[in-house]
Amino acid sequence: MNQYDVVVIGSGSANIVLDAALEQGLKCAMIEKGRFGGTCLTRGCIPTKVMVTAADYIREIDGLSKIGVDVAPASMNWETVSRRVWQKIEESNDVLTYFKAMKNLDVYQGIGYFTREKVLQVALNDGTLSEEFTADKIFIAVGSRTNVPSFDGLEEAGYVTSETLFGDKYPKKPYKSLVILGGGPIGTEFAHVFAAAGTQVTLVQRNIRLLIKEDEEISAKILKDLRRLGINVLLNQLPTAVRVENGEKVLTFSDKITSETCEVRAEEILLASGIRPNTDLLHLENTSIITDSRGWIHTNEFLETNVDGIWAFGDVNGEAPFRHKANYEAEIVTYNLFGEHKQQDWRWARYDLVPVVTFTHPEVAHVGLTEQQAIQLGYEIVTAKHHYSSTAKGFALGFDPGDEHDGFVKIVVDKKTNAILGIHLIGPQASILLQPFINLMNAGETKLTPINEHIASKAVKELRASRMTRYLDPHSVKSIGETMTPHPSLSEVIMWVEYYLKGNQ
């Protein structure tokens, strides 16, 4: 059996770990079933933000007359936008070429799975099977995919997901009409994009509000904003059936409270109905790896699974499905295992300060607790709001007090200590305005907080017993590398400076 030092399953954030292992001359293997570069590059953050940015400018141009700039109505050049989308997606070929040229690395293109504990095999894309192999260290970073709901007629009528939209179902021109199922970040972003492109969009949400993980005031405002853009938003609706009629897809919905039904017609259906982990492809039943009932892998604060020598990070551990969080975890693993640091200097993950940005229109961003969460946790809180229109720059941008589309920032503070518990923003460049608060809230001393205490290697047991702490000096450039920066936001221009500094030292 082929024996590797390191095997990574997935070619997104796992590349950080793989590069470090290769730099040390270790014998490595990479397994990837699809395009190289992970969800972010091939069907997530990057191609969607190319589309979102074009849509943003259309909306901004629509409002320029208010500040004294008269221009012709803007429209989206779908061909140009699409060319730029695929320019980024096709960078996956460069990622593959890069790794195929690496010494000490075997690249397996196919679906990797476990045949028994720490033993892997790959169903290769050419239809053959690889030999079984194992490794001292295995890193699982296989990501997630759209959770396709089940209701009558869906498979027969057909639909698109983020996977197929950036695949063989990418439209040659904007849809005439589109129903989007799901009012989370993916659904609201696509609603913004296609509405700006001229598509008649209906956004259908199962919940009583959009962006349910956001502060309730933010959710209420984004609902008004999307409706103001001409998007038909239906809340609290369950899809029950779909049929094809006269070339259109006709969806039937049932109100979760009243049971009243309604129908919506559209050229296409886009599913943004949550995600599920790709762990079902790994045949974890052949291992002792623990998952929850939905398939998310249990990991501890050092990204260990319960099986010695196997780590998991990214979407698959169910903590937060964002590339910046996955990179943060990969950096921790790399630092601890390949950075030649003493055990007492190891880093660990925390998930209470994961920044979240939704690039709809306007942008929505937050880090930390909502007002409701803070109260539920027993904090005595004070909150404050400040609108864009109340600042000179906000007025310059065209916001007037009382405007329905006026953005705002809301802060949640512990009344006893004045500690910032949460910050919530809605408005232009919210993703950039959020970053100072992320840095502030991460700075200072952090105590190691166990995650999934039943998972603990000998080293982790020792570290937990030592009650270790870590101090992030707000004046040190190294702290930038240990603090998450939302991806893909312009704040990354600053964040990446720390990485280039390392290369010059």
C-alpha positions as CSV (number, residue, x, y, z in Angstrom):
1,M,0.0,0.0,0.0
2,N,1.3,3.5,-0.9
3,Q,2.2,5.4,2.2
4,Y,2.1,9.2,2.2
5,D,3.1,11.7,4.8
6,V,0.1,14.0,4.1
7,V,-3.1,13.6,2.1
8,V,-5.5,16.5,1.6
9,I,-9.0,15.8,0.3
10,G,-10.2,19.0,-1.4
11,S,-8.4,21.7,-3.2
12,G,-9.7,24.9,-1.6
13,S,-8.4,26.0,1.8
14,A,-6.6,22.7,2.0
15,N,-4.0,24.1,-0.4
16,I,-2.6,26.2,2.5
17,V,-1.8,23.0,4.4
18,L,-0.6,21.2,1.3
19,D,1.8,24.0,0.4
20,A,3.3,23.9,3.9
21,A,3.8,20.2,3.8
22,L,5.4,20.3,0.3
23,E,7.8,23.0,1.5
24,Q,9.1,20.6,4.1
25,G,9.7,18.0,1.4
26,L,7.0,15.6,2.6
27,K,5.5,13.0,0.3
28,C,1.9,14.2,-0.3
29,A,-1.3,13.4,-2.2
30,M,-4.2,15.7,-3.2
31,I,-7.7,14.4,-4.0
32,E,-10.2,16.6,-5.9
33,K,-13.3,15.5,-7.6
34,G,-14.1,18.7,-9.6
35,R,-12.5,21.9,-10.5
36,F,-9.4,22.8,-8.5
37,G,-9.5,25.8,-6.2
38,G,-12.5,24.9,-4.1
39,T,-16.1,26.3,-3.9
40,C,-14.9,29.9,-3.6
41,L,-13.1,30.1,-6.9
42,T,-15.2,27.8,-9.0
43,R,-18.8,28.5,-7.9
44,G,-18.9,30.7,-4.9
45,C,-17.4,33.9,-3.5
46,I,-15.4,35.0,-6.5
47,P,-17.6,34.5,-9.6
48,T,-20.7,35.7,-7.7
49,K,-18.9,38.9,-6.6
50,V,-17.9,39.6,-10.2
51,M,-21.7,39.5,-10.9
52,V,-22.6,41.4,-7.7
53,T,-20.2,44.2,-8.4
54,A,-21.7,44.8,-11.9
55,A,-25.2,44.8,-10.3
56,D,-24.1,47.2,-7.6
57,Y,-22.9,49.8,-10.1
58,I,-26.2,49.6,-11.9
59,R,-28.1,50.4,-8.7
60,E,-25.7,53.2,-7.8
61,I,-26.0,54.7,-11.3
62,D,-29.8,54.7,-10.9
63,G,-29.4,57.0,-7.9
64,L,-26.8,59.4,-9.2
65,S,-29.2,62.0,-10.3
66,K,-29.9,62.7,-6.6
67,I,-26.4,64.0,-6.1
68,G,-26.3,66.0,-9.4
69,V,-24.9,63.5,-11.9
70,D,-27.1,62.8,-14.9
71,V,-26.4,59.7,-16.9
72,A,-28.2,57.4,-19.2
73,P,-30.0,54.4,-17.6
74,A,-27.5,51.7,-17.0
75,S,-27.9,48.1,-18.1
76,M,-25.9,44.9,-17.6
77,N,-23.7,43.7,-20.5
78,W,-24.3,40.0,-19.8
79,E,-21.6,38.9,-22.3
80,T,-18.9,41.0,-20.6
81,V,-19.9,40.0,-17.1
82,S,-20.0,36.4,-18.1
83,R,-16.6,36.6,-19.7
84,R,-15.1,38.0,-16.5
85,V,-17.0,35.3,-14.4
86,W,-15.5,32.5,-16.4
87,Q,-12.1,34.1,-16.5
88,K,-11.9,33.6,-12.7
89,I,-13.5,30.2,-12.8
90,E,-11.0,29.0,-15.4
91,E,-8.1,29.9,-13.1
92,S,-8.9,26.5,-11.6
93,N,-6.9,25.1,-14.6
94,D,-3.9,27.1,-13.4
95,V,-4.3,25.6,-9.9
96,L,-4.3,22.1,-11.3
97,T,-1.2,22.8,-13.5
98,Y,0.6,24.3,-10.4
99,F,0.1,21.2,-8.3
100,K,0.7,18.7,-11.1
101,A,4.2,20.3,-11.5
102,M,5.0,19.8,-7.8
103,K,7.6,17.3,-6.7
104,N,6.6,14.8,-4.0
105,L,2.9,15.3,-4.9
106,D,0.5,12.8,-6.5
107,V,-2.7,14.4,-7.8
108,Y,-5.8,12.2,-7.8
109,Q,-8.7,13.6,-9.9
110,G,-11.8,11.8,-8.6
111,I,-14.0,11.1,-5.6
112,G,-11.8,10.0,-2.6
113,Y,-13.4,7.8,0.1
114,F,-12.4,5.7,3.0
115,T,-12.3,1.9,2.7
116,R,-11.3,1.5,6.3
117,E,-9.7,3.6,9.1
118,K,-7.1,6.0,7.5
119,V,-7.2,4.0,4.3
120,L,-8.3,5.8,1.1
121,Q,-9.2,5.0,-2.4
122,V,-10.2,7.2,-5.3
123,A,-12.9,6.6,-7.9
124,L,-11.1,8.4,-10.7
125,N,-12.9,10.7,-13.1
126,D,-11.7,8.4,-16.0
127,G,-13.8,5.6,-14.6
128,T,-11.0,3.6,-13.0
129,L,-10.1,3.0,-9.4
130,S,-6.9,4.0,-7.7
131,E,-4.9,1.7,-5.5
132,E,-5.6,2.0,-1.8
133,F,-3.3,4.3,0.1
134,T,-2.8,5.8,3.6
135,A,-1.0,8.7,5.3
136,D,0.3,9.8,8.6
137,K,-1.8,12.9,8.4
138,I,-5.1,13.2,6.5
139,F,-6.9,16.5,6.1
140,I,-10.6,16.6,5.1
141,A,-11.7,19.8,3.4
142,V,-14.3,18.5,0.9
143,G,-16.8,21.4,1.4
144,S,-20.5,21.3,0.8
145,R,-23.2,21.5,-1.8
146,T,-26.7,22.8,-2.3
147,N,-29.3,21.0,-0.1
148,V,-31.9,20.1,-2.7
149,P,-35.4,20.0,-1.2
150,S,-37.9,17.3,-2.1
151,F,-41.3,18.2,-3.4
152,D,-43.6,17.0,-6.2
153,G,-42.4,17.6,-9.7
154,L,-39.0,19.3,-8.9
155,E,-36.8,16.7,-10.6
156,E,-39.0,16.5,-13.7
157,A,-39.3,20.3,-14.1
158,G,-35.6,20.9,-13.5
159,Y,-33.7,23.6,-11.6
160,V,-30.3,25.2,-11.2
161,T,-28.1,25.4,-8.2
162,S,-24.9,27.4,-7.6
163,E,-23.0,24.2,-8.8
164,T,-24.8,23.9,-12.1
165,L,-25.3,27.7,-12.7
166,F,-21.5,27.9,-12.8
167,G,-21.4,24.8,-14.9
168,D,-23.4,23.4,-17.8
169,K,-26.5,25.4,-17.0
170,Y,-24.9,28.9,-17.1
171,P,-27.4,31.0,-19.0
172,K,-26.3,32.7,-22.3
173,K,-28.5,35.6,-21.4
174,P,-30.3,36.7,-18.2
175,Y,-33.5,34.8,-17.5
176,K,-36.7,36.5,-18.3
177,S,-38.1,35.4,-15.0
178,L,-36.6,33.5,-12.1
179,V,-37.9,32.0,-8.8
180,I,-35.2,31.7,-6.1
181,L,-36.0,29.3,-3.2
182,G,-34.1,30.5,-0.1
183,G,-33.7,33.9,1.5
184,G,-30.3,33.5,3.0
185,P,-27.0,35.0,1.7
186,I,-26.9,33.0,-1.5
187,G,-30.6,33.7,-2.4
188,T,-30.5,37.4,-1.6
189,E,-27.2,37.9,-3.6
190,F,-28.6,36.1,-6.7
191,A,-31.8,38.0,-6.4
192,H,-29.9,41.3,-6.5
193,V,-27.8,40.2,-9.5
194,F,-30.6,38.9,-11.7
195,A,-32.9,41.8,-10.8
196,A,-30.2,44.2,-11.9
197,A,-29.8,42.3,-15.1
198,G,-33.4,42.8,-15.9
199,T,-34.9,39.5,-14.7
200,Q,-38.3,39.4,-13.0
201,V,-37.3,37.9,-9.7
202,T,-39.4,36.2,-7.1
203,L,-37.6,35.3,-3.9
204,V,-39.3,32.8,-1.7
205,Q,-38.3,32.2,1.9
206,R,-39.4,29.5,4.3
207,N,-38.9,31.7,7.3
208,I,-40.7,34.8,8.5
209,R,-37.8,37.0,7.7
210,L,-34.8,37.2,5.3
211,L,-31.2,36.6,6.5
212,I,-32.4,35.0,9.7
213,K,-28.9,35.0,11.3
214,E,-28.8,38.8,11.1
215,D,-30.2,41.2,13.7
216,E,-33.9,41.5,13.3
217,E,-33.7,45.2,12.4
218,I,-31.3,44.4,9.6
219,S,-33.6,41.6,8.3
220,A,-36.5,44.0,8.3
221,K,-34.6,46.6,6.4
222,I,-33.2,44.3,3.7
223,L,-36.7,43.1,3.1
224,K,-37.8,46.7,2.3
225,D,-34.7,47.3,0.3
226,L,-35.1,44.3,-2.0
227,R,-38.8,45.0,-2.5
228,R,-37.8,48.6,-3.4
229,L,-35.6,47.1,-6.1
230,G,-38.7,45.4,-7.7
231,I,-38.0,42.0,-6.3
232,N,-41.1,40.1,-5.3
233,V,-40.4,38.6,-1.9
234,L,-42.7,35.9,-0.4
235,L,-42.1,35.0,3.3
236,N,-43.1,31.9,5.3
237,Q,-43.8,29.8,2.3
238,L,-43.3,26.1,1.7
239,P,-42.9,24.8,-1.9
240,T,-45.3,21.9,-2.4
241,A,-45.2,21.2,-6.1
242,V,-44.0,22.4,-9.5
243,R,-45.2,21.6,-13.0
244,V,-44.2,22.8,-16.5
245,E,-46.9,24.7,-18.4
246,N,-46.5,26.5,-21.7
247,G,-42.8,26.5,-21.4
248,E,-42.8,28.0,-17.8
249,K,-42.2,26.4,-14.5
250,V,-45.2,26.8,-12.2
251,L,-44.5,26.5,-8.5
252,T,-47.2,26.1,-5.8
253,F,-46.5,27.4,-2.3
254,S,-48.3,26.9,1.0
255,D,-48.2,29.5,3.7
256,K,-46.8,27.9,6.9
257,I,-49.3,29.6,9.1
258,T,-52.5,30.0,7.1
259,S,-52.0,27.0,4.7
260,E,-53.2,29.3,1.9
261,T,-51.7,28.4,-1.4
262,C,-50.3,30.6,-4.2
263,E,-48.6,30.0,-7.6
264,V,-45.6,31.6,-9.2
265,R,-44.5,31.2,-12.8
266,A,-41.0,31.6,-14.0
267,E,-38.6,30.6,-16.8
268,E,-36.3,29.0,-14.2
269,I,-35.9,27.9,-10.6
270,L,-32.7,28.6,-8.7
271,L,-32.3,26.6,-5.4
272,A,-30.6,28.5,-2.6
273,S,-32.1,26.3,0.0
274,G,-29.2,25.8,2.3
275,I,-26.2,23.5,2.1
276,R,-25.3,19.9,3.1
277,P,-21.8,18.5,3.7
278,N,-20.0,16.5,1.0
279,T,-19.1,13.9,3.7
280,D,-21.6,11.4,2.3
281,L,-19.1,10.9,-0.5
282,L,-16.3,9.9,1.9
283,H,-17.9,6.7,3.2
284,L,-17.2,7.6,6.8
285,E,-19.2,4.6,7.9
286,N,-15.9,2.7,7.1
287,T,-14.2,4.8,9.8
288,S,-14.7,5.8,13.4
289,I,-15.0,9.5,12.5
290,I,-17.9,11.1,14.4
291,T,-20.5,13.3,12.6
292,D,-23.8,14.8,13.7
293,S,-27.1,13.6,12.3
294,R,-26.7,15.7,9.2
295,G,-23.2,14.6,8.3
296,W,-21.1,17.5,9.6
297,I,-17.8,16.2,11.1
298,H,-17.1,16.9,14.8
299,T,-13.8,18.7,15.3
300,N,-12.2,20.3,18.3
301,E,-10.6,23.7,18.6
302,F,-7.5,22.4,17.0
303,L,-9.4,21.0,14.1
304,E,-8.8,17.4,15.1
305,T,-11.4,14.7,14.5
306,N,-11.8,11.9,17.0
307,V,-9.5,9.7,14.9
308,D,-5.8,10.3,15.5
309,G,-4.1,11.7,12.5
310,I,-7.2,13.1,10.8
311,W,-8.2,16.8,10.8
312,A,-11.2,18.4,9.1
313,F,-11.9,22.1,8.4
314,G,-13.9,24.3,6.1
315,D,-17.6,23.8,5.6
316,V,-17.5,20.1,6.6
317,N,-17.2,20.8,10.4
318,G,-20.5,22.8,10.3
319,E,-19.2,25.9,12.1
320,A,-19.5,28.5,9.4
321,P,-19.5,28.1,5.6
322,F,-17.2,30.9,4.6
323,R,-13.9,30.8,2.8
324,H,-12.3,33.2,5.3
325,K,-13.2,30.9,8.1
326,A,-11.9,27.9,6.2
327,N,-8.6,29.7,5.5
328,Y,-8.4,30.7,9.2
329,E,-8.7,27.1,10.2
330,A,-6.2,25.9,7.6
331,E,-3.7,28.5,8.9
332,I,-4.1,27.2,12.4
333,V,-3.5,23.6,11.3
334,T,-0.5,24.7,9.3
335,Y,0.9,26.8,12.1
336,N,0.6,24.0,14.7
337,L,1.7,21.0,12.6
338,F,4.2,22.5,10.1
339,G,5.3,25.7,11.6
340,E,7.9,24.2,14.0
341,H,6.3,25.9,16.9
342,K,6.4,24.6,20.5
343,Q,3.2,22.9,21.6
344,Q,2.6,25.6,24.2
345,D,2.5,28.2,21.4
346,W,-0.1,26.4,19.3
347,R,-3.0,28.4,18.0
348,W,-6.7,27.3,18.3
349,A,-10.0,28.2,16.6
350,R,-12.8,30.3,18.0
351,Y,-16.1,30.8,16.3
352,D,-17.8,33.5,18.3
353,L,-16.2,36.2,16.1
354,V,-16.6,34.9,12.6
355,P,-17.4,37.9,10.3
356,V,-20.4,37.5,8.0
357,V,-21.0,39.6,4.9
358,T,-23.9,39.3,2.5
359,F,-23.2,41.0,-0.8
360,T,-26.7,41.8,-1.7
361,H,-27.9,45.4,-2.2
362,P,-27.2,47.1,0.1
363,E,-24.4,45.1,1.7
364,V,-25.1,43.5,5.1
365,A,-22.4,42.6,7.5
366,H,-22.0,41.6,11.2
367,V,-19.6,40.2,13.7
368,G,-20.5,39.0,17.2
369,L,-23.9,38.8,18.9
370,T,-27.2,40.2,17.9
371,E,-29.2,42.1,20.4
372,Q,-31.5,39.1,20.9
373,Q,-28.6,36.7,21.3
374,A,-26.9,38.9,23.9
375,I,-30.1,39.1,26.0
376,Q,-30.6,35.4,25.8
377,L,-27.0,34.8,27.1
378,G,-27.8,37.0,30.1
379,Y,-26.0,40.2,29.2
380,E,-27.3,43.5,30.4
381,I,-26.9,45.5,27.2
382,V,-27.1,48.9,25.7
383,T,-27.4,49.5,21.9
384,A,-27.0,52.4,19.6
385,K,-27.7,53.1,15.9
386,H,-26.2,55.7,13.6
387,H,-27.4,56.3,10.1
388,Y,-25.3,57.0,7.0
389,S,-27.3,60.2,6.4
390,S,-26.1,61.5,9.8
391,T,-22.5,61.8,8.5
392,A,-21.0,64.2,6.0
393,K,-19.9,61.4,3.7
394,G,-23.3,59.7,3.9
395,F,-24.9,62.9,2.8
396,A,-22.4,63.3,0.0
397,L,-23.4,59.8,-1.1
398,G,-27.0,60.9,-1.4
399,F,-28.5,59.8,1.9
400,D,-30.9,62.1,3.5
401,P,-32.5,61.7,7.0
402,G,-35.7,59.7,6.7
403,D,-34.7,58.0,3.4
404,E,-36.2,54.5,3.2
405,H,-32.9,53.3,1.8
406,D,-30.7,55.0,4.4
407,G,-28.0,52.6,5.8
408,F,-27.1,52.3,9.4
409,V,-24.7,50.7,11.9
410,K,-26.0,49.1,15.1
411,I,-23.7,48.3,18.1
412,V,-24.5,46.0,21.0
413,V,-22.4,46.6,24.1
414,D,-22.1,45.0,27.5
415,K,-23.4,47.7,29.9
416,K,-21.2,46.5,32.8
417,T,-17.9,46.4,31.0
418,N,-18.4,48.5,27.8
419,A,-17.2,45.5,25.8
420,I,-18.4,45.3,22.2
421,L,-20.6,42.2,21.9
422,G,-21.8,42.7,18.3
423,I,-21.7,45.1,15.4
424,H,-24.3,45.1,12.6
425,L,-24.3,47.1,9.4
426,I,-26.4,47.6,6.3
427,G,-25.4,50.0,3.6
428,P,-22.6,50.7,1.0
429,Q,-19.2,49.1,1.8
430,A,-20.5,47.5,5.0
431,S,-17.9,44.8,4.4
432,I,-15.1,47.3,4.8
433,L,-16.7,49.3,7.7
434,L,-16.9,46.0,9.6
435,Q,-13.1,45.3,9.7
436,P,-12.0,47.7,12.5
437,F,-14.5,46.1,14.8
438,I,-13.3,42.6,13.9
439,N,-9.8,43.6,14.8
440,L,-10.8,45.3,18.1
441,M,-13.0,42.4,19.2
442,N,-10.2,39.9,18.6
443,A,-7.4,41.9,20.2
444,G,-6.1,41.2,23.7
445,E,-6.1,38.0,25.7
446,T,-8.1,35.0,24.7
447,K,-8.6,31.9,26.8
448,L,-8.6,28.5,25.2
449,T,-12.2,27.3,25.1
450,P,-12.7,23.6,24.4
451,I,-14.9,22.6,21.5
452,N,-16.3,19.1,21.4
453,E,-14.5,18.1,24.6
454,H,-14.8,14.4,23.7
455,I,-12.3,15.0,21.0
456,A,-8.8,15.3,22.5
457,S,-5.4,14.0,21.5
458,K,-2.8,13.7,24.2
459,A,-1.4,17.1,23.2
460,V,-4.8,18.7,23.3
461,K,-5.5,17.2,26.8
462,E,-2.3,18.8,28.0
463,L,-3.1,22.2,26.5
464,R,-6.6,22.2,27.9
465,A,-5.2,21.2,31.3
466,S,-2.7,24.1,31.2
467,R,-5.5,26.6,30.8
468,M,-3.5,28.3,28.1
469,T,-4.2,31.8,26.8
470,R,-3.1,33.7,23.7
471,Y,-2.6,37.4,23.4
472,L,-3.2,39.3,20.2
473,D,-1.2,42.5,20.4
474,P,-3.3,45.2,18.5
475,H,0.0,46.9,17.5
476,S,1.6,43.8,16.0
477,V,1.4,43.0,12.3
478,K,1.2,39.3,13.2
479,S,-2.2,39.8,14.7
480,I,-3.6,40.6,11.3
481,G,-2.8,37.1,10.2
482,E,-4.7,35.6,13.2
483,T,-7.8,37.8,12.6
484,M,-10.4,36.9,10.0
485,T,-11.1,39.3,7.1
486,P,-14.3,38.8,5.2
487,H,-13.8,37.3,1.8
488,P,-13.9,38.7,-0.8
489,S,-13.9,42.3,0.5
490,L,-11.4,45.1,-0.2
491,S,-10.3,44.8,3.4
492,E,-8.2,41.9,2.1
493,V,-5.9,44.4,0.4
494,I,-4.7,45.3,3.8
495,M,-4.9,41.8,5.3
496,W,-2.7,40.2,2.7
497,V,0.1,42.7,3.4
498,E,1.0,40.6,6.4
499,Y,1.6,37.6,4.2
500,Y,3.8,39.4,1.8
501,L,5.8,40.8,4.8
502,K,6.5,37.2,5.8
503,G,7.9,36.5,2.4
504,N,10.4,39.4,2.7
505,Q,11.6,38.5,6.2
